[in-house]
C-alpha cells in the first residue's frame, strides 16, 4: 500500500526555485509495524526532512522525501520501525 502526501519542499538553485525529492537517492527505507506503533511521535521529532506523518493508528513515511538516514528507527522506543533495503523497479 503506497500512501501519497501532498508536500512540496522548495529549494533555491541559482535564480530559480525547484521541488526537490530528497528520497531519490536513498538506499534504505523505514518500514513501520502498525501493531507496535504507539504513536508517541518520537520518529516525527527526529526526522530531518519532516517525512513522518501521523495517521489514525500510526505514523507513516512519505518516501518521496525520506533520506533513509534511520534516525526514526533508532529513536523509536517501541521498535516499531525497521530499515529495509531499497529496491528499484
N, CA, C and O atoms as a CHARMM CRD file, in Angstrom:
* protein
*
  356
    1    1 UNK  N      0.84200  -1.17300   0.00000 PROA 1      0.00000
    2    1 UNK  CA     0.00000   0.00000   0.00000 PROA 1      0.00000
    3    1 UNK  C      0.88800   1.23600   0.00000 PROA 1      0.00000
    4    1 UNK  O      1.72300   1.39800   0.89000 PROA 1      0.00000
    5    2 UNK  N      0.72100   2.08400  -0.96000 PROA 2      0.00000
    6    2 UNK  CA     1.51100   3.30000  -1.07100 PROA 2      0.00000
    7    2 UNK  C      0.65600   4.48300  -0.66600 PROA 2      0.00000
    8    2 UNK  O     -0.45900   4.65900  -1.15600 PROA 2      0.00000
    9    3 UNK  N      1.19100   5.28800   0.23100 PROA 3      0.00000
   10    3 UNK  CA     0.48200   6.46900   0.69700 PROA 3      0.00000
   11    3 UNK  C      1.18300   7.68300   0.12800 PROA 3      0.00000
   12    3 UNK  O      2.39600   7.83300   0.28200 PROA 3      0.00000
   13    4 UNK  N      0.43800   8.54500  -0.52200 PROA 4      0.00000
   14    4 UNK  CA     0.99900   9.76600  -1.08800 PROA 4      0.00000
   15    4 UNK  C      0.55800  10.95300  -0.23100 PROA 4      0.00000
   16    4 UNK  O     -0.61300  11.07300   0.13000 PROA 4      0.00000
   17    5 UNK  N      1.50600  11.81700   0.08200 PROA 5      0.00000
   18    5 UNK  CA     1.22700  13.00300   0.85200 PROA 5      0.00000
   19    5 UNK  C      1.43000  14.21500  -0.04400 PROA 5      0.00000
   20    5 UNK  O      2.30200  14.20800  -0.91300 PROA 5      0.00000
   21    6 UNK  N      0.63600  15.24700   0.16100 PROA 6      0.00000
   22    6 UNK  CA     0.75800  16.48300  -0.61200 PROA 6      0.00000
   23    6 UNK  C      1.71400  17.40200   0.13300 PROA 6      0.00000
   24    6 UNK  O      1.29400  18.23800   0.93300 PROA 6      0.00000
   25    7 UNK  N      3.01300  17.23600  -0.14100 PROA 7      0.00000
   26    7 UNK  CA     4.04400  18.05100   0.48900 PROA 7      0.00000
   27    7 UNK  C      5.05900  18.41800  -0.57600 PROA 7      0.00000
   28    7 UNK  O      5.49800  17.55400  -1.33600 PROA 7      0.00000
   29    8 UNK  N      5.43200  19.66500  -0.64300 PROA 8      0.00000
   30    8 UNK  CA     6.46100  20.10900  -1.57100 PROA 8      0.00000
   31    8 UNK  C      7.56300  20.80000  -0.79000 PROA 8      0.00000
   32    8 UNK  O      7.29700  21.67200   0.03700 PROA 8      0.00000
   33    9 UNK  N      8.79300  20.41200  -1.05400 PROA 9      0.00000
   34    9 UNK  CA     9.94400  21.09700  -0.49700 PROA 9      0.00000
   35    9 UNK  C     10.55700  21.89100  -1.63800 PROA 9      0.00000
   36    9 UNK  O     10.92200  21.33000  -2.67200 PROA 9      0.00000
   37   10 UNK  N     10.66500  23.18300  -1.44700 PROA 10     0.00000
   38   10 UNK  CA    11.16900  24.05200  -2.49400 PROA 10     0.00000
   39   10 UNK  C     12.53700  24.56500  -2.06900 PROA 10     0.00000
   40   10 UNK  O     12.71900  25.01300  -0.93700 PROA 10     0.00000
   41   11 UNK  N     13.48200  24.49600  -2.97400 PROA 11     0.00000
   42   11 UNK  CA    14.83600  24.94900  -2.68000 PROA 11     0.00000
   43   11 UNK  C     15.32700  25.86600  -3.78700 PROA 11     0.00000
   44   11 UNK  O     15.03800  25.63600  -4.96100 PROA 11     0.00000
   45   12 UNK  N     16.06600  26.90000  -3.42000 PROA 12     0.00000
   46   12 UNK  CA    16.61900  27.77100  -4.46000 PROA 12     0.00000
   47   12 UNK  C     17.84500  27.14700  -5.11700 PROA 12     0.00000
   48   12 UNK  O     18.75300  26.67200  -4.43400 PROA 12     0.00000
   49   13 UNK  N     17.86100  27.15300  -6.42800 PROA 13     0.00000
   50   13 UNK  CA    19.02100  26.70800  -7.19800 PROA 13     0.00000
   51   13 UNK  C     19.26800  27.78600  -8.23800 PROA 13     0.00000
   52   13 UNK  O     18.50500  27.93300  -9.19300 PROA 13     0.00000
   53   14 UNK  N     20.34200  28.53700  -8.04300 PROA 14     0.00000
   54   14 UNK  CA    20.58900  29.67100  -8.92400 PROA 14     0.00000
   55   14 UNK  C     19.53300  30.73200  -8.69900 PROA 14     0.00000
   56   14 UNK  O     19.32800  31.18300  -7.57200 PROA 14     0.00000
   57   15 UNK  N     18.86300  31.13200  -9.76600 PROA 15     0.00000
   58   15 UNK  CA    17.83400  32.16300  -9.67200 PROA 15     0.00000
   59   15 UNK  C     16.42900  31.56600  -9.60200 PROA 15     0.00000
   60   15 UNK  O     15.45600  32.30500  -9.45000 PROA 15     0.00000
   61   16 UNK  N     16.30800  30.24400  -9.71000 PROA 16     0.00000
   62   16 UNK  CA    15.00300  29.59700  -9.76600 PROA 16     0.00000
   63   16 UNK  C     14.75100  28.76100  -8.51600 PROA 16     0.00000
   64   16 UNK  O     15.67600  28.45800  -7.76200 PROA 16     0.00000
   65   17 UNK  N     13.48600  28.39200  -8.30400 PROA 17     0.00000
   66   17 UNK  CA    13.09500  27.50700  -7.21800 PROA 17     0.00000
   67   17 UNK  C     12.65400  26.17500  -7.80200 PROA 17     0.00000
   68   17 UNK  O     11.93200  26.14500  -8.79800 PROA 17     0.00000
   69   18 UNK  N     13.07900  25.07400  -7.19300 PROA 18     0.00000
   70   18 UNK  CA    12.74200  23.73900  -7.67300 PROA 18     0.00000
   71   18 UNK  C     12.20000  22.89200  -6.53300 PROA 18     0.00000
   72   18 UNK  O     12.60700  23.05100  -5.38200 PROA 18     0.00000
   73   19 UNK  N     11.27200  21.98500  -6.86300 PROA 19     0.00000
   74   19 UNK  CA    10.82100  20.97900  -5.90700 PROA 19     0.00000
   75   19 UNK  C     11.85700  19.86600  -5.92100 PROA 19     0.00000
   76   19 UNK  O     12.18100  19.32700  -6.97900 PROA 19     0.00000
   77   20 UNK  N     12.37300  19.52200  -4.75300 PROA 20     0.00000
   78   20 UNK  CA    13.42900  18.52800  -4.64500 PROA 20     0.00000
   79   20 UNK  C     12.90200  17.30500  -3.90600 PROA 20     0.00000
   80   20 UNK  O     12.46900  17.40800  -2.75800 PROA 20     0.00000
   81   21 UNK  N     12.93800  16.16000  -4.55400 PROA 21     0.00000
   82   21 UNK  CA    12.57300  14.90300  -3.90900 PROA 21     0.00000
   83   21 UNK  C     13.83800  14.29300  -3.32300 PROA 21     0.00000
   84   21 UNK  O     14.60800  13.64500  -4.03200 PROA 21     0.00000
   85   22 UNK  N     14.04700  14.50000  -2.03600 PROA 22     0.00000
   86   22 UNK  CA    15.27400  14.02500  -1.40700 PROA 22     0.00000
   87   22 UNK  C     15.30700  12.51000  -1.26400 PROA 22     0.00000
   88   22 UNK  O     16.35900  11.94900  -0.95500 PROA 22     0.00000
   89   23 UNK  N     14.19600  11.84100  -1.48000 PROA 23     0.00000
   90   23 UNK  CA    14.15100  10.39000  -1.37200 PROA 23     0.00000
   91   23 UNK  C     14.68200   9.65000  -2.58300 PROA 23     0.00000
   92   23 UNK  O     14.75400   8.42100  -2.56900 PROA 23     0.00000
   93   24 UNK  N     15.05600  10.36700  -3.63000 PROA 24     0.00000
   94   24 UNK  CA    15.51600   9.72500  -4.85800 PROA 24     0.00000
   95   24 UNK  C     16.84000   8.99200  -4.71600 PROA 24     0.00000
   96   24 UNK  O     17.13600   8.11300  -5.52500 PROA 24     0.00000
   97   25 UNK  N     17.64700   9.32400  -3.71200 PROA 25     0.00000
   98   25 UNK  CA    18.97300   8.73600  -3.61200 PROA 25     0.00000
   99   25 UNK  C     19.15200   7.82400  -2.39900 PROA 25     0.00000
  100   25 UNK  O     20.27800   7.43000  -2.09700 PROA 25     0.00000
  101   26 UNK  N     18.09200   7.48600  -1.71100 PROA 26     0.00000
  102   26 UNK  CA    18.20900   6.67100  -0.50500 PROA 26     0.00000
  103   26 UNK  C     18.48000   5.20800  -0.86000 PROA 26     0.00000
  104   26 UNK  O     18.02400   4.73400  -1.90000 PROA 26     0.00000
  105   27 UNK  N     19.21700   4.48700  -0.00900 PROA 27     0.00000
  106   27 UNK  CA    19.49000   3.06700  -0.22300 PROA 27     0.00000
  107   27 UNK  C     18.72900   2.17600   0.75500 PROA 27     0.00000
  108   27 UNK  O     18.69100   0.95700   0.58600 PROA 27     0.00000
  109   28 UNK  N     18.11900   2.78300   1.78100 PROA 28     0.00000
  110   28 UNK  CA    17.27500   2.02900   2.70100 PROA 28     0.00000
  111   28 UNK  C     16.06800   2.88900   3.06600 PROA 28     0.00000
  112   28 UNK  O     16.12000   4.11700   3.00000 PROA 28     0.00000
  113   29 UNK  N     14.98700   2.22500   3.44800 PROA 29     0.00000
  114   29 UNK  CA    13.76300   2.95800   3.77200 PROA 29     0.00000
  115   29 UNK  C     13.17000   2.42400   5.06800 PROA 29     0.00000
  116   29 UNK  O     13.35500   1.25100   5.39400 PROA 29     0.00000
  117   30 UNK  N     12.45700   3.26900   5.81200 PROA 30     0.00000
  118   30 UNK  CA    11.82400   2.81000   7.04200 PROA 30     0.00000
  119   30 UNK  C     10.52500   2.06600   6.74600 PROA 30     0.00000
  120   30 UNK  O      9.73900   2.47600   5.89100 PROA 30     0.00000
  121   31 UNK  N     10.31400   0.97300   7.46500 PROA 31     0.00000
  122   31 UNK  CA     9.07700   0.20200   7.36600 PROA 31     0.00000
  123   31 UNK  C      8.46900   0.17500   8.76800 PROA 31     0.00000
  124   31 UNK  O      9.11600  -0.26900   9.71600 PROA 31     0.00000
  125   32 UNK  N      7.23800   0.64300   8.90100 PROA 32     0.00000
  126   32 UNK  CA     6.58500   0.74600  10.20600 PROA 32     0.00000
  127   32 UNK  C      5.68500  -0.45100  10.45600 PROA 32     0.00000
  128   32 UNK  O      4.86300  -0.80600   9.61100 PROA 32     0.00000
  129   33 UNK  N      5.84100  -1.07500  11.62400 PROA 33     0.00000
  130   33 UNK  CA     4.94800  -2.13200  12.08200 PROA 33     0.00000
  131   33 UNK  C      3.77900  -1.43800  12.77200 PROA 33     0.00000
  132   33 UNK  O      3.93000  -0.94000  13.88700 PROA 33     0.00000
  133   34 UNK  N      2.63800  -1.40000  12.13800 PROA 34     0.00000
  134   34 UNK  CA     1.47700  -0.66700  12.65000 PROA 34     0.00000
  135   34 UNK  C      0.99700  -1.18500  14.00100 PROA 34     0.00000
  136   34 UNK  O      0.48200  -0.41800  14.81400 PROA 34     0.00000
  137   35 UNK  N      1.16200  -2.47800  14.24100 PROA 35     0.00000
  138   35 UNK  CA     0.71100  -3.05400  15.51200 PROA 35     0.00000
  139   35 UNK  C      1.58200  -2.61500  16.68200 PROA 35     0.00000
  140   35 UNK  O      1.08900  -2.49200  17.80300 PROA 35     0.00000
  141   36 UNK  N      2.86500  -2.37600  16.43900 PROA 36     0.00000
  142   36 UNK  CA     3.77300  -1.97300  17.51000 PROA 36     0.00000
  143   36 UNK  C      3.79000  -0.46200  17.75900 PROA 36     0.00000
  144   36 UNK  O      4.13600  -0.02000  18.85500 PROA 36     0.00000
  145   37 UNK  N      3.42100   0.32400  16.75500 PROA 37     0.00000
  146   37 UNK  CA     3.49300   1.78000  16.86400 PROA 37     0.00000
  147   37 UNK  C      2.58100   2.29200  17.97100 PROA 37     0.00000
  148   37 UNK  O      1.38600   1.99800  17.98800 PROA 37     0.00000
  149   38 UNK  N      3.15200   3.06200  18.89800 PROA 38     0.00000
  150   38 UNK  CA     2.37800   3.65800  19.99800 PROA 38     0.00000
  151   38 UNK  C      1.92500   5.07200  19.66800 PROA 38     0.00000
  152   38 UNK  O      1.21300   5.70400  20.44700 PROA 38     0.00000
  153   39 UNK  N      2.34200   5.55900  18.51300 PROA 39     0.00000
  154   39 UNK  CA     2.01600   6.91500  18.04800 PROA 39     0.00000
  155   39 UNK  C      2.51300   7.97000  19.04200 PROA 39     0.00000
  156   39 UNK  O      1.81300   8.93400  19.35400 PROA 39     0.00000
  157   40 UNK  N      3.73900   7.76200  19.52900 PROA 40     0.00000
  158   40 UNK  CA     4.33100   8.68000  20.51100 PROA 40     0.00000
  159   40 UNK  C      4.91700   9.92900  19.86100 PROA 40     0.00000
  160   40 UNK  O      5.04300  10.96500  20.51400 PROA 40     0.00000
  161   41 UNK  N      5.27500   9.84200  18.58200 PROA 41     0.00000
  162   41 UNK  CA     5.80600  10.99000  17.86300 PROA 41     0.00000
  163   41 UNK  C      7.31700  11.13900  17.91900 PROA 41     0.00000
  164   41 UNK  O      7.84900  12.11900  17.39800 PROA 41     0.00000
  165   42 UNK  N      8.02600  10.19900  18.53400 PROA 42     0.00000
  166   42 UNK  CA     9.48900  10.28200  18.60500 PROA 42     0.00000
  167   42 UNK  C     10.09600  10.29400  17.20900 PROA 42     0.00000
  168   42 UNK  O     11.03300  11.05000  16.95400 PROA 42     0.00000
  169   43 UNK  N      9.58500   9.47700  16.30800 PROA 43     0.00000
  170   43 UNK  CA    10.10000   9.43100  14.93200 PROA 43     0.00000
  171   43 UNK  C      9.86000  10.74900  14.21200 PROA 43     0.00000
  172   43 UNK  O     10.71000  11.21400  13.45200 PROA 43     0.00000
  173   44 UNK  N      8.72000  11.33800  14.44900 PROA 44     0.00000
  174   44 UNK  CA     8.37200  12.61400  13.83100 PROA 44     0.00000
  175   44 UNK  C      9.31000  13.71900  14.30100 PROA 44     0.00000
  176   44 UNK  O      9.72800  14.56200  13.50800 PROA 44     0.00000
  177   45 UNK  N      9.64300  13.71400  15.59400 PROA 45     0.00000
  178   45 UNK  CA    10.50600  14.75300  16.15900 PROA 45     0.00000
  179   45 UNK  C     11.92600  14.72200  15.59300 PROA 45     0.00000
  180   45 UNK  O     12.52800  15.77700  15.39400 PROA 45     0.00000
  181   46 UNK  N     12.47000  13.53400  15.33300 PROA 46     0.00000
  182   46 UNK  CA    13.86500  13.43900  14.89400 PROA 46     0.00000
  183   46 UNK  C     14.03700  13.44000  13.38300 PROA 46     0.00000
  184   46 UNK  O     15.16900  13.52800  12.90800 PROA 46     0.00000
  185   47 UNK  N     12.98300  13.34600  12.62200 PROA 47     0.00000
  186   47 UNK  CA    13.09000  13.27700  11.16400 PROA 47     0.00000
  187   47 UNK  C     13.58800  14.60700  10.59600 PROA 47     0.00000
  188   47 UNK  O     12.91100  15.62600  10.73000 PROA 47     0.00000
  189   48 UNK  N     14.78100  14.60900   9.95500 PROA 48     0.00000
  190   48 UNK  CA    15.33800  15.86100   9.43400 PROA 48     0.00000
  191   48 UNK  C     14.60900  16.41600   8.21300 PROA 48     0.00000
  192   48 UNK  O     14.76700  17.59400   7.89200 PROA 48     0.00000
  193   49 UNK  N     13.81700  15.59500   7.52700 PROA 49     0.00000
  194   49 UNK  CA    13.10000  16.07000   6.33700 PROA 49     0.00000
  195   49 UNK  C     11.59600  16.18000   6.57000 PROA 49     0.00000
  196   49 UNK  O     10.84500  16.46200   5.63600 PROA 49     0.00000
  197   50 UNK  N     11.14900  15.96100   7.80400 PROA 50     0.00000
  198   50 UNK  CA     9.72500  16.02000   8.14200 PROA 50     0.00000
  199   50 UNK  C      8.91800  15.05400   7.26700 PROA 50     0.00000
  200   50 UNK  O      7.83500  15.38900   6.78600 PROA 50     0.00000
  201   51 UNK  N      9.46600  13.84900   7.07200 PROA 51     0.00000
  202   51 UNK  CA     8.82500  12.84600   6.22300 PROA 51     0.00000
  203   51 UNK  C      7.81300  11.97700   6.96000 PROA 51     0.00000
  204   51 UNK  O      7.03500  11.26600   6.32500 PROA 51     0.00000
  205   52 UNK  N      7.81000  12.02300   8.27600 PROA 52     0.00000
  206   52 UNK  CA     6.89300  11.20000   9.06200 PROA 52     0.00000
  207   52 UNK  C      5.58600  11.96300   9.28800 PROA 52     0.00000
  208   52 UNK  O      5.60000  13.13900   9.65000 PROA 52     0.00000
  209   53 UNK  N      4.45300  11.27800   9.07000 PROA 53     0.00000
  210   53 UNK  CA     3.14500  11.90800   9.20900 PROA 53     0.00000
  211   53 UNK  C      2.21200  11.00300   9.99600 PROA 53     0.00000
  212   53 UNK  O      2.20000   9.78700   9.80100 PROA 53     0.00000
  213   54 UNK  N      1.43400  11.60100  10.88300 PROA 54     0.00000
  214   54 UNK  CA     0.51200  10.84900  11.72800 PROA 54     0.00000
  215   54 UNK  C     -0.73600  10.45700  10.94200 PROA 54     0.00000
  216   54 UNK  O     -1.36400  11.27900  10.27500 PROA 54     0.00000
  217   55 UNK  N     -1.06900   9.18100  11.04200 PROA 55     0.00000
  218   55 UNK  CA    -2.33800   8.67200  10.53100 PROA 55     0.00000
  219   55 UNK  C     -3.19300   8.31600  11.74800 PROA 55     0.00000
  220   55 UNK  O     -2.79700   8.60300  12.87800 PROA 55     0.00000
  221   56 UNK  N     -4.33100   7.71100  11.54100 PROA 56     0.00000
  222   56 UNK  CA    -5.23500   7.40900  12.65600 PROA 56     0.00000
  223   56 UNK  C     -4.61400   6.48600  13.70300 PROA 56     0.00000
  224   56 UNK  O     -4.82000   6.68700  14.89900 PROA 56     0.00000
  225   57 UNK  N     -3.86500   5.48500  13.27200 PROA 57     0.00000
  226   57 UNK  CA    -3.35000   4.49900  14.22400 PROA 57     0.00000
  227   57 UNK  C     -1.83600   4.44000  14.33900 PROA 57     0.00000
  228   57 UNK  O     -1.32000   3.79200  15.25000 PROA 57     0.00000
  229   58 UNK  N     -1.10500   5.10000  13.43700 PROA 58     0.00000
  230   58 UNK  CA     0.35100   5.00500  13.42900 PROA 58     0.00000
  231   58 UNK  C      0.95800   6.15000  12.61700 PROA 58     0.00000
  232   58 UNK  O      0.24400   6.95000  12.01200 PROA 58     0.00000
  233   59 UNK  N      2.28100   6.21000  12.61900 PROA 59     0.00000
  234   59 UNK  CA     2.99700   7.16400  11.77200 PROA 59     0.00000
  235   59 UNK  C      3.45500   6.44900  10.51000 PROA 59     0.00000
  236   59 UNK  O      3.84500   5.28200  10.55600 PROA 59     0.00000
  237   60 UNK  N      3.40600   7.14500   9.39300 PROA 60     0.00000
  238   60 UNK  CA     3.81700   6.60100   8.10600 PROA 60     0.00000
  239   60 UNK  C      4.83200   7.55800   7.48500 PROA 60     0.00000
  240   60 UNK  O      4.88600   8.73300   7.84800 PROA 60     0.00000
  241   61 UNK  N      5.62300   7.06100   6.56000 PROA 61     0.00000
  242   61 UNK  CA     6.69600   7.84300   5.94400 PROA 61     0.00000
  243   61 UNK  C      6.34100   8.23900   4.52100 PROA 61     0.00000
  244   61 UNK  O      5.85300   7.42200   3.74000 PROA 61     0.00000
  245   62 UNK  N      6.58900   9.49600   4.19500 PROA 62     0.00000
  246   62 UNK  CA     6.48000   9.96300   2.82200 PROA 62     0.00000
  247   62 UNK  C      7.80900   9.64200   2.15500 PROA 62     0.00000
  248   62 UNK  O      8.79300  10.34800   2.37500 PROA 62     0.00000
  249   63 UNK  N      7.85400   8.59900   1.35200 PROA 63     0.00000
  250   63 UNK  CA     9.09400   8.12200   0.76100 PROA 63     0.00000
  251   63 UNK  C      9.64100   9.03400  -0.33200 PROA 63     0.00000
  252   63 UNK  O     10.78000   8.84900  -0.76100 PROA 63     0.00000
  253   64 UNK  N      8.86600  10.01200  -0.79600 PROA 64     0.00000
  254   64 UNK  CA     9.37800  10.96500  -1.77500 PROA 64     0.00000
  255   64 UNK  C     10.48200  11.82900  -1.16600 PROA 64     0.00000
  256   64 UNK  O     11.37600  12.29000  -1.87600 PROA 64     0.00000
  257   65 UNK  N     10.41900  12.04800   0.15300 PROA 65     0.00000
  258   65 UNK  CA    11.35900  12.95400   0.79700 PROA 65     0.00000
  259   65 UNK  C     12.22500  12.29400   1.86100 PROA 65     0.00000
  260   65 UNK  O     13.14900  12.92900   2.36800 PROA 65     0.00000
  261   66 UNK  N     11.95800  11.05000   2.21200 PROA 66     0.00000
  262   66 UNK  CA    12.75200  10.33400   3.20500 PROA 66     0.00000
  263   66 UNK  C     14.15000  10.06800   2.65500 PROA 66     0.00000
  264   66 UNK  O     14.29500   9.55100   1.54700 PROA 66     0.00000
  265   67 UNK  N     15.17800  10.42100   3.42500 PROA 67     0.00000
  266   67 UNK  CA    16.56500  10.22300   3.00300 PROA 67     0.00000
  267   67 UNK  C     17.09800   8.84800   3.39100 PROA 67     0.00000
  268   67 UNK  O     18.16800   8.44800   2.93200 PROA 67     0.00000
  269   68 UNK  N     16.36600   8.12300   4.23100 PROA 68     0.00000
  270   68 UNK  CA    16.81400   6.80200   4.65600 PROA 68     0.00000
  271   68 UNK  C     17.90400   6.85000   5.71000 PROA 68     0.00000
  272   68 UNK  O     18.71300   5.92800   5.80200 PROA 68     0.00000
  273   69 UNK  N     17.93800   7.90200   6.50100 PROA 69     0.00000
  274   69 UNK  CA    19.00500   8.07000   7.48900 PROA 69     0.00000
  275   69 UNK  C     18.88300   7.09700   8.66200 PROA 69     0.00000
  276   69 UNK  O     19.88600   6.77700   9.30000 PROA 69     0.00000
  277   70 UNK  N     17.66900   6.62000   8.95600 PROA 70     0.00000
  278   70 UNK  CA    17.47200   5.65000  10.03200 PROA 70     0.00000
  279   70 UNK  C     17.27700   6.24400  11.40500 PROA 70     0.00000
  280   70 UNK  O     17.17200   5.49700  12.37800 PROA 70     0.00000
  281   71 UNK  N     17.22400   7.56200  11.52600 PROA 71     0.00000
  282   71 UNK  CA    17.01200   8.17700  12.83400 PROA 71     0.00000
  283   71 UNK  C     15.68100   7.76700  13.44800 PROA 71     0.00000
  284   71 UNK  O     15.59600   7.55700  14.65800 PROA 71     0.00000
  285   72 UNK  N     14.66000   7.65300  12.64100 PROA 72     0.00000
  286   72 UNK  CA    13.34300   7.26000  13.15100 PROA 72     0.00000
  287   72 UNK  C     13.39500   5.86000  13.76200 PROA 72     0.00000
  288   72 UNK  O     12.82700   5.62700  14.82900 PROA 72     0.00000
  289   73 UNK  N     14.06600   4.93900  13.09700 PROA 73     0.00000
  290   73 UNK  CA    14.17700   3.56400  13.59600 PROA 73     0.00000
  291   73 UNK  C     15.02300   3.51000  14.86500 PROA 73     0.00000
  292   73 UNK  O     14.72200   2.74700  15.78200 PROA 73     0.00000
  293   74 UNK  N     16.06600   4.31000  14.91600 PROA 74     0.00000
  294   74 UNK  CA    16.95100   4.33600  16.07900 PROA 74     0.00000
  295   74 UNK  C     16.24200   4.89100  17.30500 PROA 74     0.00000
  296   74 UNK  O     16.43600   4.38600  18.41100 PROA 74     0.00000
  297   75 UNK  N     15.43200   5.91300  17.12800 PROA 75     0.00000
  298   75 UNK  CA    14.79700   6.59500  18.25100 PROA 75     0.00000
  299   75 UNK  C     13.43800   6.03600  18.65200 PROA 75     0.00000
  300   75 UNK  O     12.89300   6.45600  19.67200 PROA 75     0.00000
  301   76 UNK  N     12.88000   5.12100  17.90000 PROA 76     0.00000
  302   76 UNK  CA    11.55400   4.57000  18.22300 PROA 76     0.00000
  303   76 UNK  C     11.63400   3.72000  19.49300 PROA 76     0.00000
  304   76 UNK  O     12.31000   2.69100  19.49200 PROA 76     0.00000
  305   77 UNK  N     10.95800   4.12400  20.58100 PROA 77     0.00000
  306   77 UNK  CA    11.02500   3.36800  21.82800 PROA 77     0.00000
  307   77 UNK  C     10.31100   2.01400  21.74800 PROA 77     0.00000
  308   77 UNK  O     10.62200   1.10500  22.51800 PROA 77     0.00000
  309   78 UNK  N      9.36700   1.87800  20.83000 PROA 78     0.00000
  310   78 UNK  CA     8.61000   0.62500  20.69200 PROA 78     0.00000
  311   78 UNK  C      9.25200  -0.32500  19.68000 PROA 78     0.00000
  312   78 UNK  O      8.76200  -1.43700  19.48300 PROA 78     0.00000
  313   79 UNK  N     10.33800   0.09800  19.04000 PROA 79     0.00000
  314   79 UNK  CA    10.99900  -0.70500  17.99600 PROA 79     0.00000
  315   79 UNK  C     10.00400  -1.08000  16.89000 PROA 79     0.00000
  316   79 UNK  O     10.01700  -2.19500  16.36900 PROA 79     0.00000
  317   80 UNK  N      9.14200  -0.11200  16.54900 PROA 80     0.00000
  318   80 UNK  CA     8.11100  -0.34500  15.53600 PROA 80     0.00000
  319   80 UNK  C      8.60600  -0.05300  14.12200 PROA 80     0.00000
  320   80 UNK  O      7.89800  -0.32200  13.15200 PROA 80     0.00000
  321   81 UNK  N      9.81400   0.49500  13.99800 PROA 81     0.00000
  322   81 UNK  CA    10.34100   0.87000  12.68600 PROA 81     0.00000
  323   81 UNK  C     11.61900   0.09200  12.43000 PROA 81     0.00000
  324   81 UNK  O     12.51400   0.04900  13.27400 PROA 81     0.00000
  325   82 UNK  N     11.69300  -0.51800  11.26500 PROA 82     0.00000
  326   82 UNK  CA    12.92600  -1.19400  10.85300 PROA 82     0.00000
  327   82 UNK  C     13.32600  -0.62800   9.49900 PROA 82     0.00000
  328   82 UNK  O     12.48600  -0.16600   8.72700 PROA 82     0.00000
  329   83 UNK  N     14.61900  -0.67200   9.23000 PROA 83     0.00000
  330   83 UNK  CA    15.11700  -0.16800   7.95900 PROA 83     0.00000
  331   83 UNK  C     15.25900  -1.35300   7.00100 PROA 83     0.00000
  332   83 UNK  O     15.85600  -2.37600   7.33700 PROA 83     0.00000
  333   84 UNK  N     14.70000  -1.19000   5.80800 PROA 84     0.00000
  334   84 UNK  CA    14.74800  -2.23400   4.77700 PROA 84     0.00000
  335   84 UNK  C     15.52000  -1.70500   3.57900 PROA 84     0.00000
  336   84 UNK  O     15.47400  -0.51400   3.27100 PROA 84     0.00000
  337   85 UNK  N     16.22400  -2.59500   2.91500 PROA 85     0.00000
  338   85 UNK  CA    16.98000  -2.18700   1.72900 PROA 85     0.00000
  339   85 UNK  C     16.03000  -1.70900   0.64000 PROA 85     0.00000
  340   85 UNK  O     15.01100  -2.34100   0.36100 PROA 85     0.00000
  341   86 UNK  N     16.37900  -0.59900   0.04100 PROA 86     0.00000
  342   86 UNK  CA    15.55300  -0.02300  -1.02100 PROA 86     0.00000
  343   86 UNK  C     15.70700  -0.83600  -2.29600 PROA 86     0.00000
  344   86 UNK  O     16.82000  -1.21000  -2.66500 PROA 86     0.00000
  345   87 UNK  N     14.61600  -1.10500  -2.95900 PROA 87     0.00000
  346   87 UNK  CA    14.63700  -1.80000  -4.22700 PROA 87     0.00000
  347   87 UNK  C     14.00500  -0.89900  -5.27700 PROA 87     0.00000
  348   87 UNK  O     12.99900  -0.23500  -5.02700 PROA 87     0.00000
  349   88 UNK  N     14.60100  -0.89000  -6.43000 PROA 88     0.00000
  350   88 UNK  CA    14.07100  -0.09200  -7.56100 PROA 88     0.00000
  351   88 UNK  C     13.41200  -1.02800  -8.54700 PROA 88     0.00000
  352   88 UNK  O     13.90900  -2.11900  -8.82900 PROA 88     0.00000
  353   89 UNK  N     12.28900  -0.58400  -9.06400 PROA 89     0.00000
  354   89 UNK  CA    11.55200  -1.41600 -10.03800 PROA 89     0.00000
  355   89 UNK  C     11.95600  -1.06100 -11.43800 PROA 89     0.00000
  356   89 UNK  O     11.45000  -1.64800 -12.39400 PROA 89     0.00000
